[in-house]
């Protein structure tokens, strides 16, 4: 079975807008009547809840971060999934140490235009080829389901799956649309949790903990064992250790 990298799996969701923007550029070059370029740009605006300019800015931020990750002394581009919406960066993936999570956050902040970094990277040894194939299947299954639902605008959603956990980022037309997407996700075989950072159009971006639902829960969690997540700000970003392990900062900053 062929296993695709996170960057390759995300490419399909971006083909349409990039193709339309390319046509716009061709139109401006004089080879094709300008009306085609204008129509293409309008098309992107129609199908997406964000503007063409915002979509281009987000794409530039994502490409900058991926390039920076590739330049690291220990390249992280293959381990980290990067999604960007309105300057909000969502990092997903699986790494072997907490220091790697901190380093990825630091790298993301180095890209101009970043307003927030949401780090959902998992520190685990579970990310083998079997898990990658399963995660790719889950993402494809969810993408197929929402594509088949004419009441959902598929292009407004970015989907990442890591070790059975689906992460959603995007702009929903309505709360009802978001509920449909979430329900599709949670009912796919092999999904453990669905974590949503999707905002509803016309409403501010969600603050604090994301919307989260579980497919099943085998037993209640013990007190104090809830999973930690953090949205990093520049001030709260800890120094990166060099040479020796450094524990993640605790008390108050964690949500």
N, C-alpha and C positions, 0 to 999 in steps of 0.2 A: 504494500500500500504506500502511495506517495504521500509524504507529509509536507505541507506547505508552511513556510515561515509566517509569523504574524503579519509582516509587511506585505507578503504576497496575498494572504487571505483578505486583507483590507482593500486591496487594489480594486477588486470588482465593484465595491460600493462607490468608488471615486471615478470610475471610467466615464460615466455619463456627463457629469459636470465638466470634467477636464476636456472631453471631446467637444462639448459645446463651446467652451472657452477657446479651444483651438480653432474652431470654425470662425469664431469672432475675429481672431487674429488674422486668419486667411482673408476674411472679408475686408479687413482694414488694409491689407497689402495690395489690394487692387486686382487680384486674380479672380475674385468672386465679388458680385455686387455687394455693396455695403449693407444692404437690407438684410442679408443672411447673417452677418455678424451681429447686427442689432437684434434680430429675432432670436439668435442663439443666446445672447446675454439676457434678454427678457425671459427666455425659457428657463434659465437657471433660477432667476428670481421667482418665477411662478412655482416651480416644483419644490424649492427650498423655502423654509420659514425664515432663513437668514438671507441677507442681501448678497449680491455677487461680490462686492467689496469685502464684506466680512468673511465670506467663504475663502477668498484669495488670501486674506490676512492669516486665517487659521491654517491654510495649507502651507504658507511660508513659515509660520512658527513650527509646524510639525516637521517640515523638512530640515529646518535649522537644528532642532533638537536631535533628530535622528543622525544628522551629520556630526554633531557634537558627541553623541554617544559612541559613534564609530571612531572618533579620534582619541577616546580615552585610552590610558595605558593598558588597561584590560578592557577591550571593546565590549560594550553592552548592547549594541544594536540588535543582536539576535535574541536577547533575553527580555527586552523591554518593549511592550506595546505602547504606542503613543497615539492618543486621540486629542483633538483640540476643537473646542467650540467657544466662540466669542472670547478668546484669550484664556479660557479655562482649560488646563492641561490635565488629562487623565492618564496616569501611568499604570499599566498592568503587566503581568508576567510573573515569573518565578525565579528567585535568586537564592543563593546558598547562605548569605549572611545579612544581618541587619545593616552592616556598613554599606553593602551594595544598594540597599534601598535609599539610604541617605545620600549616597553618591549620585544616584539617578535623579533625585530631587534637586540637588545642587546644580547638576548639568542642565536640567529643564529651566531653572531660573535664569540661566545665562543667555537664553534666547530673548531678543527684544520682543516686546508686545505681550509677554506672559503676565496675566493678572492673578492667576491662582494655580497652584499645583496640587492635584489630588493624587496621593500615592496609594494605590490599591495593590501594590506588588506583594506577592506572597513569599515568605522565607520558608522554603521547603526543599526537600530532595525528591519530590514526587514527579517532577516534570520530565518524564521519559518519553520515548517515541510513542508508546501506547497511549499515554495521556494526551499528547499532542494530536494524535489521530482522532481520539474521542472528542476533544475540544473542537477540532475543525469540523467534525460531523455535526456537533450541537449548533455551532454558529451557522453552518449551511442550512440546517433544518429550520432554525428560527428565521433566517433570512428568506427562505422559501415560503414559509407560512405567512409572513407579513407581506411579501410580494403578491401572494395569491388573494390577499384581502384588499379589495378596491377602496375600502374606507380608510386605509392607512397609507401615508406617504412614506414609503420605504427609505427614500434618500435622506430623510431627516434624522435617521438613527444610525449611530455607530455601535457595533456589537463586538465585544471581546469575550472570549471564554477561556478561563484558566482553571484547570483541575476541577471542572464541573461547575464553576461559578461563572454566571453570565453577568457582564458589566455593560450597562447601557448608558450612552451619552447622546444627547440630541435635544431637539425642540419638537414637542408634540403640538399638533393643531388644537387638540382639546384634551381634557382629562379623560374622556371616554376612550379616545384613541390610545392614550398611554396605558390605560387599564387593559385594553385588548392586547397590546404588545406584551405587557407584563404577564398576562394570563397565558398567552402562547408560549412564552419563555419557561414559565414555571411548570408547564405540563409536558415538557420534552423529557423523554427518558434519559436518565443520567445526570440531570441538573440537580445540584444540591441547593443553590441559592441564586436569587436574582437581585443584583444591586443596581439601583437606578439613580443616575445623576441627570435625568432628563427634566427639563423645565417645560411648563405649558406656555404656549405662545401668549404674550400679553402679561405674563406674571414674571416676577424676578427669579433669578437663579436660586435654587434651593441652597440653604445655608446649614452648616453643621452636618449631622449624620445623614446619609442618603436614605431614600426609600428602599426598604429591603424586605423580601419575602422568601419563605422557605418552601421547598417542595415537600419535604417531610422532616420530621425531627424525631430521631430514635429515642432520645431521652433528654430531659431538661438539662441545661448547662449548669455546672456548679457555680456557686457565687464567686465572682472575681475572675471567671474564666472567659468572659466575653472578649471577642476579638477587637483589637485596637485598630483604629484607622485615624488618619490625620490629613487635614488639608493644610499644607505648609504655607507660611508667609515668609517673606525674606528675613524679618527680624527673628523669627523663632527657629530658623534653620540652624542646626548645630554645626560646629566645626567638623570637618571630615578627618577621621583619624588617618595617619600615615604611618604604616609600619606595624602598629599594634591595634588590637581589637578595641573598640570603644562601644559602650552600651548606649542604647537609645535613651534620650532624656525622658524622665518621667514627669512628675506629678501633673501640674495644672494644664500645660498646653494640650494634653490629649483629650479628644472629645469622645 
